[in-house]
């Protein structure tokens, strides 16, 4: 029973950590090229970050409303036009700031969590 409770707590903590870095990961994917929503989901999935459309669409809208992304509609051979996302110049600056903050955070956490004999 204790193991089950610890597993649940661990999964919850991992989910919270993933949510915290998801924005940076999405911007990173979009910074490489103009992409369609399913491309973002696939790229994150390849990196073992599973994201569903119900999570991704609101985040893309927030990022667009903040001026960090923009989109264009493109015709699709297999159906209606598709919305393709592209990072803005402001988004690139924001992403670089996030990457710097992430590196600093990882270094700080490592200092606290890695045992001295593991360094």
KOLKOLVEX-286797 format. One record per residue (C-alpha): residue number from 1; x, y negated, z negated. Coordinates in steps of 0.02 Angstrom, whole numbers, plus 50000, padded with zeros to 5 digits. Layout:
BEGIN
<r marfi="NUM" X="X" Y="Y" Z="Z"/>
...
// end
This chain:
BEGIN
<r marfi="1" X="50000" Y="50000" Z="50000"/>
<r marfi="2" X="50140" Y="49877" Z="49955"/>
<r marfi="3" X="50227" Y="49915" Z="50121"/>
<r marfi="4" X="50065" Y="49878" Z="50214"/>
<r marfi="5" X="50044" Y="49710" Z="50125"/>
<r marfi="6" X="50226" Y="49664" Z="50161"/>
<r marfi="7" X="50201" Y="49709" Z="50345"/>
<r marfi="8" X="50049" Y="49595" Z="50353"/>
<r marfi="9" X="50143" Y="49452" Z="50271"/>
<r marfi="10" X="50292" Y="49478" Z="50388"/>
<r marfi="11" X="50180" Y="49476" Z="50542"/>
<r marfi="12" X="50095" Y="49317" Z="50482"/>
<r marfi="13" X="50264" Y="49233" Z="50451"/>
<r marfi="14" X="50326" Y="49286" Z="50623"/>
<r marfi="15" X="50169" Y="49217" Z="50705"/>
<r marfi="16" X="50193" Y="49050" Z="50618"/>
<r marfi="17" X="50375" Y="49041" Z="50675"/>
<r marfi="18" X="50324" Y="49080" Z="50855"/>
<r marfi="19" X="50193" Y="48943" Z="50854"/>
<r marfi="20" X="50324" Y="48820" Z="50795"/>
<r marfi="21" X="50439" Y="48849" Z="50944"/>
<r marfi="22" X="50310" Y="48886" Z="51078"/>
<r marfi="23" X="50301" Y="48706" Z="51137"/>
<r marfi="24" X="50489" Y="48702" Z="51164"/>
<r marfi="25" X="50483" Y="48867" Z="51258"/>
<r marfi="26" X="50340" Y="48810" Z="51370"/>
<r marfi="27" X="50430" Y="48649" Z="51413"/>
<r marfi="28" X="50589" Y="48748" Z="51448"/>
<r marfi="29" X="50498" Y="48861" Z="51571"/>
<r marfi="30" X="50420" Y="48712" Z="51659"/>
<r marfi="31" X="50585" Y="48616" Z="51662"/>
<r marfi="32" X="50658" Y="48745" Z="51782"/>
<r marfi="33" X="50526" Y="48724" Z="51918"/>
<r marfi="34" X="50347" Y="48678" Z="51954"/>
<r marfi="35" X="50242" Y="48824" Z="51889"/>
<r marfi="36" X="50067" Y="48895" Z="51883"/>
<r marfi="37" X="49993" Y="48947" Z="51715"/>
<r marfi="38" X="50013" Y="49134" Z="51749"/>
<r marfi="39" X="50198" Y="49102" Z="51789"/>
<r marfi="40" X="50219" Y="49024" Z="51616"/>
<r marfi="41" X="50133" Y="49171" Z="51532"/>
<r marfi="42" X="50239" Y="49296" Z="51630"/>
<r marfi="43" X="50403" Y="49207" Z="51590"/>
<r marfi="44" X="50361" Y="49200" Z="51405"/>
<r marfi="45" X="50308" Y="49383" Z="51408"/>
<r marfi="46" X="50477" Y="49430" Z="51485"/>
<r marfi="47" X="50557" Y="49350" Z="51333"/>
<r marfi="48" X="50439" Y="49445" Z="51217"/>
<r marfi="49" X="50338" Y="49290" Z="51173"/>
<r marfi="50" X="50160" Y="49348" Z="51203"/>
<r marfi="51" X="50042" Y="49202" Z="51235"/>
<r marfi="52" X="49861" Y="49210" Z="51288"/>
<r marfi="53" X="49776" Y="49083" Z="51400"/>
<r marfi="54" X="49669" Y="49024" Z="51254"/>
<r marfi="55" X="49827" Y="48966" Z="51167"/>
<r marfi="56" X="49919" Y="48902" Z="51320"/>
<r marfi="57" X="49785" Y="48792" Z="51400"/>
<r marfi="58" X="49757" Y="48678" Z="51249"/>
<r marfi="59" X="49945" Y="48660" Z="51226"/>
<r marfi="60" X="49968" Y="48614" Z="51410"/>
<r marfi="61" X="49830" Y="48485" Z="51393"/>
<r marfi="62" X="49911" Y="48409" Z="51237"/>
<r marfi="63" X="50081" Y="48402" Z="51324"/>
<r marfi="64" X="50003" Y="48321" Z="51478"/>
<r marfi="65" X="49907" Y="48193" Z="51373"/>
<r marfi="66" X="50070" Y="48151" Z="51283"/>
<r marfi="67" X="50151" Y="48112" Z="51452"/>
<r marfi="68" X="50271" Y="48259" Z="51443"/>
<r marfi="69" X="50193" Y="48355" Z="51588"/>
<r marfi="70" X="50100" Y="48317" Z="51747"/>
<r marfi="71" X="50012" Y="48429" Z="51870"/>
<r marfi="72" X="49964" Y="48442" Z="52052"/>
<r marfi="73" X="49833" Y="48547" Z="52137"/>
<r marfi="74" X="49894" Y="48667" Z="52272"/>
<r marfi="75" X="49796" Y="48775" Z="52390"/>
<r marfi="76" X="49800" Y="48961" Z="52355"/>
<r marfi="77" X="49792" Y="49101" Z="52484"/>
<r marfi="78" X="49697" Y="49209" Z="52360"/>
<r marfi="79" X="49561" Y="49093" Z="52297"/>
<r marfi="80" X="49527" Y="48915" Z="52240"/>
<r marfi="81" X="49665" Y="48784" Z="52223"/>
<r marfi="82" X="49784" Y="48807" Z="52077"/>
<r marfi="83" X="49852" Y="48682" Z="51952"/>
<r marfi="84" X="50042" Y="48679" Z="51951"/>
<r marfi="85" X="50134" Y="48597" Z="51806"/>
<r marfi="86" X="50293" Y="48495" Z="51814"/>
<r marfi="87" X="50391" Y="48414" Z="51673"/>
<r marfi="88" X="50406" Y="48224" Z="51672"/>
<r marfi="89" X="50565" Y="48125" Z="51637"/>
<r marfi="90" X="50496" Y="48088" Z="51464"/>
<r marfi="91" X="50465" Y="48275" Z="51444"/>
<r marfi="92" X="50646" Y="48314" Z="51487"/>
<r marfi="93" X="50708" Y="48192" Z="51353"/>
<r marfi="94" X="50585" Y="48265" Z="51227"/>
<r marfi="95" X="50640" Y="48443" Z="51271"/>
<r marfi="96" X="50823" Y="48399" Z="51246"/>
<r marfi="97" X="50780" Y="48325" Z="51076"/>
<r marfi="98" X="50686" Y="48485" Z="51030"/>
<r marfi="99" X="50833" Y="48593" Z="51086"/>
<r marfi="100" X="50954" Y="48491" Z="50980"/>
<r marfi="101" X="50838" Y="48501" Z="50829"/>
<r marfi="102" X="50818" Y="48689" Z="50855"/>
<r marfi="103" X="51007" Y="48717" Z="50859"/>
<r marfi="104" X="51028" Y="48614" Z="50700"/>
<r marfi="105" X="50888" Y="48710" Z="50615"/>
<r marfi="106" X="50960" Y="48880" Z="50662"/>
<r marfi="107" X="51131" Y="48829" Z="50597"/>
<r marfi="108" X="51056" Y="48767" Z="50433"/>
<r marfi="109" X="50949" Y="48923" Z="50410"/>
<r marfi="110" X="51099" Y="49034" Z="50448"/>
<r marfi="111" X="51201" Y="48944" Z="50314"/>
<r marfi="112" X="51066" Y="48982" Z="50187"/>
<r marfi="113" X="51016" Y="49158" Z="50239"/>
<r marfi="114" X="51174" Y="49245" Z="50297"/>
<r marfi="115" X="51269" Y="49328" Z="50157"/>
<r marfi="116" X="51448" Y="49269" Z="50137"/>
<r marfi="117" X="51520" Y="49442" Z="50177"/>
<r marfi="118" X="51423" Y="49444" Z="50343"/>
<r marfi="119" X="51501" Y="49284" Z="50410"/>
// end
